[in-house]
């Protein structure tokens, strides 16, 4: 939900739609012009729906570069692949280098998560990346008068060194969560720094908001 909300915010600010044909995101790759049964959600997720009953596999055409299966972590290089997907999941692939926000599992829409999560899909071919997360109350028009919250998360990843920084850009609204959990979903960093402080090499880091 946080990623989709961010995509709608970006669409509102830039006019670029949340749902995009592959050729819109990768106009230099002519082989994608005829792909009509796959699409991008924002600039980081590629979705290839299963379109027939009882279908458990399909051909997926990936743009150039590395792509990571959101559910399994399996990695694919750009090109044509036969993708097997059982009933409980569908082809959802993450662009290498992406930062994806995520919320804790909620049982109903109004439930308030205590932690905001970010997944980092690292790859040595992507030396750095940034992501701006937006939040407001989701109910009123207060955001038009500055009632919103924005967090900028950035990283550089080179030679095994992962350096993560965070900055609150706007604080006109107080979010329900009080901490941020950063999960490293790919790559093998040997040293990790969070806002200049060296961290234990771990798959998950906790950032307390102030």
C-alpha positions as CSV (number, residue, x, y, z in Angstrom):
1,X,0.0,0.0,0.0
2,X,2.7,2.6,0.8
3,X,4.3,2.1,-2.6
4,X,1.0,2.5,-4.4
5,X,0.2,5.6,-2.4
6,X,3.6,7.1,-3.3
7,X,3.0,6.3,-7.0
8,X,-0.3,8.2,-6.9
9,X,1.4,11.1,-5.2
10,X,4.1,11.1,-7.9
11,X,1.4,11.0,-10.6
12,X,-0.3,13.9,-9.0
13,X,3.0,15.9,-9.0
14,X,4.4,14.9,-12.4
15,X,1.5,13.8,-14.5
16,X,3.3,10.4,-15.2
17,X,0.7,7.6,-14.6
18,X,1.2,4.9,-12.0
19,X,0.5,2.1,-14.6
20,X,2.9,2.3,-17.5
21,X,3.6,0.3,-20.6
22,X,7.1,-1.1,-20.7
23,X,8.0,1.0,-23.7
24,X,7.2,4.2,-21.8
25,X,9.7,3.4,-19.1
26,X,12.3,1.9,-21.5
27,X,11.8,3.8,-24.8
28,X,15.2,2.9,-26.2
29,X,14.4,-0.9,-26.2
30,X,12.5,-1.4,-29.4
31,X,11.7,-5.1,-28.6
32,X,9.3,-3.9,-25.9
33,X,7.0,-2.0,-28.2
34,X,4.8,-5.0,-28.9
35,X,4.5,-6.2,-25.3
36,X,0.9,-5.5,-24.2
37,X,0.3,-8.1,-21.5
38,X,2.9,-6.8,-19.0
39,X,3.2,-3.4,-17.4
40,X,5.2,-1.3,-14.9
41,X,3.8,-0.1,-11.6
42,X,5.7,3.0,-10.9
43,X,9.3,2.8,-12.1
44,X,10.4,-0.2,-10.0
45,X,7.8,-3.0,-10.3
46,X,7.1,-5.1,-13.4
47,X,3.8,-7.1,-13.3
48,X,3.0,-9.9,-15.8
49,X,-0.5,-11.1,-15.1
50,X,-1.6,-14.7,-15.5
51,X,-4.5,-14.4,-17.9
52,X,-6.0,-17.9,-18.3
53,X,-7.7,-20.3,-15.8
54,X,-5.4,-22.8,-14.2
55,X,-2.3,-21.2,-15.9
56,X,0.8,-21.9,-13.9
57,X,3.5,-20.5,-16.2
58,X,3.9,-17.9,-18.9
59,X,6.6,-16.2,-21.0
60,X,7.9,-13.0,-19.5
61,X,10.0,-10.4,-21.4
62,X,12.2,-8.4,-19.2
63,X,13.9,-5.1,-20.1
64,X,17.7,-5.0,-20.1
65,X,19.3,-5.2,-16.7
66,X,18.8,-7.3,-13.6
67,X,15.4,-8.1,-12.2
68,X,14.6,-9.8,-8.8
69,X,11.5,-11.9,-8.1
70,X,9.7,-10.1,-5.3
71,X,8.4,-13.3,-3.7
72,X,11.4,-15.7,-4.0
73,X,14.5,-13.4,-4.5
74,X,15.4,-15.3,-7.7
75,X,17.3,-13.1,-10.1
76,X,16.8,-12.8,-13.9
77,X,18.7,-10.9,-16.5
78,X,16.8,-9.0,-19.2
79,X,15.4,-11.1,-22.0
80,X,12.7,-13.7,-22.5
81,X,12.1,-16.2,-19.7
82,X,9.6,-19.0,-19.0
83,X,8.2,-18.0,-15.6
84,X,6.5,-20.6,-13.4
85,X,4.0,-19.2,-10.9
86,X,1.8,-21.3,-8.7
87,X,-1.7,-20.2,-7.8
88,X,-0.6,-18.3,-4.6
89,X,1.6,-15.8,-6.5
90,X,2.0,-14.1,-9.8
91,X,5.0,-12.8,-11.8
92,X,6.1,-9.6,-9.9
93,X,9.6,-8.5,-10.5
94,X,11.6,-5.7,-9.0
95,X,14.1,-3.5,-10.9
96,X,17.6,-4.0,-9.4
97,X,18.6,-1.1,-7.3
98,X,15.1,-0.3,-6.2
99,X,13.9,0.9,-2.8
100,X,10.4,-0.2,-2.0
101,X,8.4,0.9,1.0
102,X,6.1,-1.6,2.7
103,X,3.7,-1.6,5.7
104,X,3.1,-4.2,8.3
105,X,0.3,-6.6,7.6
106,X,-3.0,-5.0,8.6
107,X,-6.3,-6.7,9.2
108,X,-8.4,-3.8,8.0
109,X,-7.8,-0.5,6.2
110,X,-7.9,1.8,9.2
111,X,-5.4,-0.2,11.3
112,X,-2.3,1.8,12.1
113,X,1.1,0.1,11.6
114,X,3.8,1.0,14.1
115,X,6.7,0.4,11.7
116,X,7.3,1.6,8.2
117,X,9.5,-0.8,6.2
118,X,11.8,-0.3,3.2
119,X,13.2,-3.1,1.1
120,X,16.5,-2.5,-0.6
121,X,17.1,-4.6,-3.8
122,X,20.9,-4.1,-4.1
123,X,23.0,-4.8,-7.2
124,X,26.6,-3.8,-7.8
125,X,25.6,-2.4,-11.2
126,X,23.5,0.3,-9.4
127,X,25.9,2.5,-7.4
128,X,23.2,4.5,-5.7
129,X,19.5,5.2,-5.5
130,X,17.1,7.5,-3.7
131,X,13.4,7.2,-2.8
132,X,11.0,9.8,-1.4
133,X,8.2,8.5,0.7
134,X,5.0,10.6,1.2
135,X,2.4,10.3,3.9
136,X,-0.7,12.2,4.9
137,X,-3.9,11.4,6.8
138,X,-5.5,9.8,3.7
139,X,-8.9,11.3,4.6
140,X,-8.9,15.1,4.4
141,X,-7.6,17.8,2.2
142,X,-5.1,19.0,4.8
143,X,-2.2,18.0,2.5
144,X,-3.1,21.0,0.3
145,X,-2.1,23.3,3.2
146,X,1.1,21.5,4.1
147,X,-0.4,18.7,6.2
148,X,1.8,15.9,4.9
149,X,5.1,14.1,5.7
150,X,8.0,13.3,3.4
151,X,11.1,11.1,4.1
152,X,14.0,10.9,1.7
153,X,16.0,7.6,1.9
154,X,19.2,7.2,-0.2
155,X,22.0,4.8,-0.5
156,X,25.3,4.2,-2.2
157,X,26.6,0.7,-2.8
158,X,30.1,0.1,-4.1
159,X,32.9,-2.3,-3.2
160,X,30.8,-4.0,-0.6
161,X,30.2,-0.8,1.3
162,X,26.5,0.2,1.8
163,X,25.9,3.7,3.0
164,X,22.3,4.6,3.8
165,X,21.1,8.1,4.7
166,X,17.7,9.4,5.7
167,X,16.3,12.9,5.9
168,X,12.8,14.2,6.8
169,X,12.0,16.7,4.1
170,X,8.6,17.9,5.4
171,X,6.9,17.4,8.7
172,X,3.5,19.0,8.5
173,X,1.8,15.7,9.6
174,X,2.7,13.2,12.2
175,X,2.7,9.6,10.8
176,X,1.4,6.8,13.0
177,X,4.6,4.8,12.8
178,X,7.6,5.7,15.0
179,X,10.3,3.7,13.5
180,X,11.6,2.6,10.1
181,X,12.8,-1.0,9.3
182,X,15.2,-1.3,6.4
183,X,15.5,-4.8,4.9
184,X,18.3,-5.8,2.6
185,X,16.8,-8.2,0.1
186,X,19.8,-8.8,-2.3
187,X,23.5,-8.1,-2.5
188,X,26.1,-8.9,0.0
189,X,27.4,-5.8,1.7
190,X,30.4,-6.2,3.9
191,X,30.1,-2.9,5.7
192,X,26.9,-1.0,6.4
193,X,26.6,2.6,7.5
194,X,23.3,4.3,8.5
195,X,23.4,8.1,8.7
196,X,27.2,7.9,9.2
197,X,27.1,5.3,12.0
198,X,28.6,1.8,11.2
199,X,26.1,-1.0,11.8
200,X,26.4,-4.7,12.3
201,X,26.1,-6.5,9.0
202,X,22.5,-7.7,9.2
203,X,19.6,-8.2,6.8
204,X,17.5,-5.7,8.8
205,X,18.3,-2.3,10.3
206,X,16.0,-0.2,12.6
207,X,15.9,3.6,12.3
208,X,14.0,5.5,15.0
209,X,12.3,8.6,13.8
210,X,12.7,11.9,15.8
